Each structure stands twice: as C-alpha cells, then as structure tokens.
Amino acid sequence: MQGDQSVDMVGEMDFAAMLEASLEENAVERGDIVEGTILSIDNHGLIVGVGTHDGFVPRRDIERLHLTPEDYTVGDQIDVTVIRAEDDEGNLVLSVSQARQNEDWRQAESLMEQDEIWQGTVVDCNRGGLILLFGNLRGFVPASHVMDLPRGMNEDDRKNFLQRYVGNSMEVKVMEVNRKRRRLVFSQRDAGRESREARKESLLDELKEGETRRGIVSGLRDFGAFVDLGGADGLVHISELAWHRVKHPSDVLNVGDEVQVYILRLDEEGKRIGLSLKRLQPNPWTLVDEMYHVGQLVEGVVTRTAQFGAFVSMEPGIEALLHVSQMSDPSPMDATLVASEGEKLLLRVISIETEKQRLGLSLKEVTDEERERWQAGHVEQQQPEEQPEEAAPALG
C-alpha cells in the first residue's frame, strides 16, 4: 500500500516537472517574435493562438500595414511580436506590424554590414532632414548628410530646399541601426561619394590626354574652376583659363556654364584630372611678330606691379614687362611707386623674344612730344566726321 503511494507521488512529481517544462517551453517574453494561428477575427482585431496562450492583435496595429482584420483568414499562420506578456484579461498583446518590421531591421543591418547603397523614396521632410520609407520602417536622412545643401540657410529656406526631394527616389547608405531606440539613419552624402568615386574611376579609364570634352562648370575657387565631365570633376587651374592673366575664375566663367575643355593631364594614382581652356584658344604669342616690332609705340594697361617692375596687358591677350630700370632716369627704387594697377600707359617696345614669350617695354624712352602727338591723334580719331552743311532752302 505504502509502495503504491510512493509510486503515485513519483508519478505526480514527474507530471509536475513535465508540466513545468512544458510551460517554460511555451513561455514568451516581451519582444519575442513567434508564429501563431489565427483563432478568430472581429472588427476589433485578431485572436491568435501562440502555443498554450491566446493573444490579441489590435485593429490599429493591422492598419499600420494598410490592412484590415478582414484581410486575414481564420486558421492562417502568421508571425507576431509580443508587446506585453498579458493585458487586463490575461491575454498576450501582439503586433503583426512589428513582426513585419523585424525583417526590415535585419535587412537594414545587413546593408550596413555590407556597406551597400540602397535606393528609396523620400516621403516627407522636416527642418532636420528627410524621411524615407524602408519597408515598414521610417528612416531618417539628417540635413547634414543631404548632398548639395547650401550652408548658412535659415530654417524656412532649408525646409524649402529639402521639400524638393519629397516624392523623389534617393540613393543612400545605412549609417545607424538601433532597434531598441527605433532609429534607422541614412546618408545620401556617403552614397553619393561612393557612386561618384566609381564613376570617376570609370571616366579615368575612358579619358585620354590631349582630347577635348564638354562639361559643366560646377564650382569656382581662387585657384581655378572645377568642371563636371559627367560623373567626375576636373580642375582648370587659373593659369589654364586664358592666355592673358586672370585675377579670379569668376572673371571668365560662371557656375553652370557649358564649356569645352582640353584634357591636359591624368593622374590615375591621385585620381586627378587636369584641364585647360586656353589650349583650345589660339596662342596670342604666335601673332606677336606680325603685330609688334622693336621701337614701336604701344598702349597698354598695368595689370599688376612688383618692386622690380610692372606687367602690362596688350592686345591680343599678351602680358609684357615694364622693368623698373625702364621707368625713368634715374630708376626708382620701387616700381609700385611709379605705376599703379589699372593705369593706362604709352610705351615703346624695346625687345621681343617670341620663343620665350617675352616682350620688353620702356616708359622712359617715350618723349613728351610723342605723348602729345599720340594723344592728339587719338582725340582726332574720336571726333565725329564733319557733316556737309545743308543748302539753305531758296526763298520764294
């Protein structure tokens, strides 16, 4: 009898252990993603069986997927996320939208790990940046990671600028994935940089030194102009803009201008493209021997001065030197005290070295009489021709 009771007690203990183990296997925690079976459907949502538990999916959660409870069928197997272990009635609170989002989080993490570019559509913007849909998630592109956003804009102007992206597709890279904080952050700038680098490498393979290409002026700096050749920028150094001296690239170009450029040099290691505008223009020095001779009086404009002399601009785009020793007798100690930028001078040609592209001028070898005759000749040229007097009408 006692033996039978012992057996019964052991059996009860085994059953209790088995029950506890079964309950542990079926235990679910907040955040778990599990498969369940739809048990019933009504206007308020879905009742889903998860192991030994029943759970409730609210209608508002289903509507986040742009669906209604009527889009589901009793008996369907669906993935759900556990939002709360139990509500006031002891049921699980479940979410189908968050379960769907889990796959999106995994994809975002994969994109970030692989450092891949993804293309999405901008659905909204605010003063901080742009909103993109990523499956069932909303991702954010901070304004600082939007390409070509001008600096120093006020809030209204910045929002107007960002608004232009709404409804358009955009290539981005994943910067941050944080499921707990529900943060998904993208960068258009990083994606653009990588795409541009790839296009630049491809373009470098195509280009040949000595050929000409059309491009768009994309930027101006003190040292030159950047020209977009269709995926990569090349630099026209300020010395290659024109045969004459250029103070600033904005004197000859504007951003957005379409120009034809000469491929001057290619640096594949540094991935640099050197361009020239002046190499596609006639070299004015080839005309010097036809236009000038030693002893000739010429007029020019001082473009810059230094202690040793002044540079003078002459037609057709030639810069000649007026050395300090040719300014006066005795020679001044500093040429900047005698000539000033923008001043027009009458000078005599004293040397021509076409091959070295040098032309020497003198101020002191021009006499006062020559200056007077030159001035008188120019004044006479500017006077309008005398018109013949009309005959007086005959008096009747």
C-alpha positions in Angstrom: 0.0 0.0 0.0 2.8 2.3 1.0 4.7 1.3 -2.1 1.7 2.2 -4.3 1.6 5.7 -2.6 5.3 6.2 -3.3 4.7 5.3 -7.0 1.8 7.7 -7.2 3.9 10.5 -5.6 6.8 9.9 -8.0 4.3 10.0 -10.9 2.8 13.2 -9.7 6.3 14.7 -9.3 7.2 13.6 -12.9 4.0 15.1 -14.2 4.6 18.4 -12.4 8.1 18.6 -13.8 6.9 17.8 -17.2 4.1 20.4 -16.9 6.6 23.0 -15.7 9.0 22.2 -18.5 6.1 22.4 -21.0 5.1 25.8 -19.6 8.7 27.0 -19.8 8.9 25.9 -23.4 5.7 27.8 -24.2 6.7 30.8 -22.1 7.0 34.0 -24.2 8.6 37.3 -23.3 8.2 40.9 -24.4 10.0 41.4 -27.8 9.8 37.7 -28.9 8.8 37.1 -32.5 6.7 33.9 -32.6 4.4 32.1 -35.0 0.8 31.8 -34.1 -2.5 30.6 -35.6 -5.5 33.0 -36.1 -8.3 31.7 -34.0 -10.9 34.3 -34.6 -11.5 37.7 -36.3 -13.7 40.6 -35.5 -13.9 44.3 -36.1 -11.5 45.0 -33.2 -8.7 42.8 -34.4 -7.4 39.2 -34.3 -7.3 36.5 -31.7 -4.1 34.5 -32.2 -3.1 31.3 -30.5 0.6 31.2 -29.5 1.5 27.8 -28.0 -0.7 27.4 -24.9 -1.5 31.2 -24.9 -4.0 33.3 -26.6 -3.1 36.8 -27.8 -4.8 39.8 -29.2 -3.7 41.9 -32.3 -5.5 45.3 -32.2 -7.1 46.7 -35.3 -4.9 49.8 -35.2 -1.8 47.6 -35.4 -3.1 45.9 -38.5 -3.9 49.2 -40.1 -0.3 50.3 -39.9 0.3 47.7 -42.7 -2.6 49.4 -44.7 -4.7 46.3 -44.0 -7.9 45.4 -42.0 -8.8 42.3 -40.0 -11.0 41.2 -42.8 -7.8 40.7 -44.9 -6.9 37.7 -42.7 -8.5 34.2 -42.6 -9.1 32.0 -39.5 -6.5 29.2 -39.4 -3.7 31.3 -41.1 -0.3 31.0 -39.6 1.3 34.5 -39.0 4.4 35.9 -37.3 3.7 38.2 -34.4 5.8 40.2 -31.9 4.9 40.0 -28.2 4.3 43.6 -27.0 3.1 42.7 -23.4 3.0 39.3 -21.7 -0.6 39.9 -20.6 -3.3 42.5 -20.7 -6.0 43.1 -18.1 -7.7 39.9 -19.2 -4.5 37.8 -19.0 -4.0 37.6 -22.8 -0.9 38.4 -24.7 -0.8 41.7 -26.6 0.7 41.0 -30.0 1.7 43.0 -33.1 1.8 41.9 -36.7 3.3 45.2 -37.9 6.4 44.9 -35.6 6.9 41.3 -36.7 7.0 42.5 -40.3 9.4 45.3 -39.3 11.8 42.7 -37.8 12.7 41.5 -41.3 13.2 45.2 -42.3 15.6 45.7 -39.3 17.5 42.6 -40.4 17.8 43.9 -43.9 19.0 47.3 -42.7 21.6 45.7 -40.5 22.8 43.6 -43.5 23.1 46.7 -45.7 25.1 48.5 -43.0 27.4 45.5 -42.5 28.0 45.1 -46.3 28.4 48.9 -46.7 25.9 48.7 -49.6 24.0 51.5 -51.3 20.2 51.3 -51.2 17.6 53.4 -53.2 14.4 54.6 -51.5 11.7 57.2 -51.9 11.5 60.4 -49.8 8.0 60.6 -48.3 8.4 63.7 -46.1 10.8 66.2 -44.7 11.2 68.4 -41.6 13.7 71.1 -40.6 16.1 68.4 -39.5 16.2 66.3 -42.7 14.3 63.8 -44.9 12.1 60.8 -44.2 12.4 57.6 -46.3 10.2 54.5 -46.1 12.2 51.3 -45.6 9.7 48.5 -45.9 7.5 49.0 -42.8 10.1 51.3 -41.2 10.7 55.1 -41.5 14.3 56.0 -41.9 15.9 59.5 -41.5 18.5 61.4 -43.5 19.9 64.2 -41.4 20.2 67.5 -43.3 23.9 67.4 -42.8 24.0 64.2 -44.9 22.0 65.7 -47.8 24.2 66.4 -50.8 24.5 70.0 -52.1 22.6 71.5 -49.2 23.9 75.1 -49.0 25.4 76.2 -45.8 24.1 79.1 -43.7 20.5 78.8 -44.8 17.7 79.9 -42.4 15.1 77.3 -41.3 12.5 78.3 -43.9 14.9 78.3 -46.8 16.3 74.9 -45.7 12.9 73.3 -45.4 12.0 74.7 -48.9 15.2 73.2 -50.2 14.5 69.8 -48.6 10.9 69.8 -49.8 12.2 69.5 -53.4 13.2 65.9 -52.6 9.8 64.7 -51.4 8.4 62.2 -53.9 11.7 61.5 -55.5 14.0 58.5 -55.2 17.4 58.8 -53.5 20.5 56.6 -53.1 21.6 56.3 -49.5 23.8 54.2 -47.2 22.8 53.0 -43.8 24.6 54.9 -41.0 22.9 53.6 -37.9 20.5 50.8 -36.9 19.2 50.8 -33.4 16.1 48.6 -32.8 15.7 49.5 -29.2 15.5 53.2 -29.9 13.8 52.5 -33.2 16.5 54.6 -35.0 17.3 54.0 -38.7 19.6 56.7 -40.1 20.8 57.1 -43.7 23.3 59.2 -45.5 22.9 60.4 -49.1 26.3 62.1 -48.9 28.2 58.9 -48.2 26.3 57.1 -51.0 26.9 59.9 -53.4 30.6 60.0 -52.6 30.9 56.3 -53.3 28.9 56.5 -56.6 30.9 59.4 -57.7 34.2 57.7 -56.9 33.1 54.7 -59.0 32.1 57.0 -61.9 35.4 58.8 -61.6 37.4 55.6 -61.9 35.3 54.6 -64.9 35.8 58.0 -66.5 39.6 58.0 -65.9 39.7 54.7 -67.9 37.9 56.4 -70.8 39.8 59.7 -70.9 42.9 60.3 -72.9 45.4 63.2 -72.5 45.1 65.6 -75.5 41.5 65.0 -76.2 38.6 67.5 -75.7 35.4 67.0 -73.7 32.4 69.1 -72.9 31.5 69.7 -69.3 29.6 71.9 -66.9 31.3 74.4 -64.5 30.5 73.0 -61.1 32.5 75.3 -58.8 34.8 78.3 -58.7 37.7 78.7 -56.3 40.5 81.3 -56.0 42.9 78.8 -57.6 40.8 77.7 -60.5 37.5 76.2 -61.8 36.0 72.7 -61.4 34.3 71.2 -64.4 31.9 68.2 -64.2 32.7 65.9 -67.1 29.8 63.6 -66.4 30.4 61.9 -63.1 33.8 63.3 -62.1 35.2 66.8 -61.7 38.4 68.0 -63.4 40.3 71.2 -62.4 41.1 74.1 -64.7 43.9 75.8 -62.9 43.7 79.6 -63.0 46.8 79.7 -65.2 45.0 77.5 -67.8 41.8 79.6 -68.0 43.1 82.1 -70.7 46.4 83.2 -72.3 46.1 86.5 -70.5 46.3 86.9 -66.7 43.1 86.1 -64.9 42.6 87.6 -61.4 39.8 85.2 -60.4 38.0 82.4 -62.3 34.7 84.3 -61.9 36.2 86.9 -64.4 35.8 84.4 -67.2 33.4 81.7 -66.0 30.1 81.2 -64.1 28.9 78.1 -62.3 26.6 76.3 -64.7 28.4 77.4 -67.9 28.8 74.6 -70.5 32.4 74.6 -71.7 34.7 72.6 -74.0 37.9 71.7 -72.2 41.3 70.1 -73.2 42.4 67.1 -71.2 45.8 68.3 -70.0 47.0 65.5 -67.7 45.6 62.5 -65.9 46.8 61.3 -62.5 45.3 57.9 -62.0 47.0 57.3 -58.7 45.7 60.6 -57.2 42.6 60.3 -59.3 43.0 63.9 -60.5 42.0 65.3 -63.9 43.9 68.4 -65.1 42.0 70.5 -67.7 42.7 73.6 -69.8 40.6 76.2 -71.6 43.4 78.2 -73.1 44.9 75.2 -75.0 41.7 75.3 -77.2 42.3 79.0 -78.0 44.9 80.5 -80.4 48.1 81.3 -78.6 48.4 85.1 -79.0 52.2 84.9 -78.9 52.1 83.4 -82.4 50.9 86.8 -83.6 53.4 88.9 -81.8 55.9 89.2 -84.7 53.1 90.3 -87.0 51.7 92.9 -84.6 54.8 94.4 -83.0 58.4 95.5 -83.8 61.2 97.0 -81.7 60.8 100.8 -81.5 57.0 100.7 -81.9 54.8 102.9 -79.6 52.1 100.9 -77.9 49.4 101.5 -75.3 48.8 99.0 -72.5 47.1 98.7 -69.1 49.0 97.8 -65.9 47.7 94.6 -64.6 50.0 94.1 -61.6 53.0 95.6 -60.0 56.0 94.5 -58.1 59.1 96.1 -56.7 61.1 95.1 -59.8 58.6 96.3 -62.4 55.0 96.3 -63.8 53.2 93.8 -66.0 51.3 95.4 -68.8 48.4 93.8 -70.7 48.4 94.3 -74.5 46.4 93.0 -77.4 45.6 90.2 -78.1 45.9 88.9 -74.6 49.7 89.4 -74.2 51.3 90.4 -70.9 54.6 92.4 -71.3 57.1 93.6 -68.7 58.0 97.2 -67.9 61.1 96.7 -65.8 61.9 99.3 -63.1 65.1 100.3 -65.0 62.9 101.4 -67.9 60.6 103.6 -66.0 62.7 106.8 -65.6 66.2 108.2 -65.1 67.3 107.6 -62.5 65.5 104.3 -61.9 63.1 104.4 -59.0 63.8 102.1 -56.0 60.3 100.6 -56.2 58.1 100.2 -59.3 54.9 100.3 -57.2 55.6 104.0 -56.5 55.6 104.9 -60.2 52.9 102.6 -61.8 49.5 101.5 -60.4 47.2 98.7 -61.3 44.6 99.8 -64.0 46.7 102.7 -65.2 47.0 103.2 -69.0 50.5 103.9 -70.3 52.1 104.8 -73.6 55.2 102.7 -74.0 57.9 101.7 -76.5 58.7 98.2 -77.5 62.4 97.6 -76.8 62.7 93.8 -77.1 60.8 90.8 -78.5 61.6 87.2 -77.6 58.7 85.2 -79.2 60.0 81.8 -78.3 60.4 82.7 -74.6 57.1 84.6 -74.7 58.7 87.8 -73.5 58.1 91.4 -74.7 60.0 94.2 -73.1 58.7 97.8 -72.8 60.1 101.2 -71.8 58.4 104.2 -70.4 61.4 106.5 -70.2 62.1 106.2 -74.0 58.8 107.8 -74.9 59.2 111.6 -75.3 56.7 114.2 -74.2 56.3 115.2 -77.8 55.4 111.6 -78.8 52.8 111.5 -76.0 51.3 114.8 -77.2 51.1 113.6 -80.8 49.7 110.2 -79.6 47.0 111.9 -77.6 46.2 114.4 -80.3 45.9 111.6 -82.8 43.5 109.7 -80.6 41.4 112.8 -79.9 41.2 113.4 -83.7 40.1 109.8 -84.3 37.4 110.2 -81.7 36.0 113.5 -83.3 32.9 112.8 -85.4 33.3 113.5 -89.1 32.1 116.9 -90.2 28.7 116.7 -91.9 28.3 118.9 -95.1 26.0 121.8 -94.4 22.6 121.5 -96.0 21.9 124.1 -98.6 19.6 126.8 -97.4 16.2 126.5 -98.9 15.6 129.0 -101.7 13.3 131.8 -100.8 10.3 132.1 -102.9 
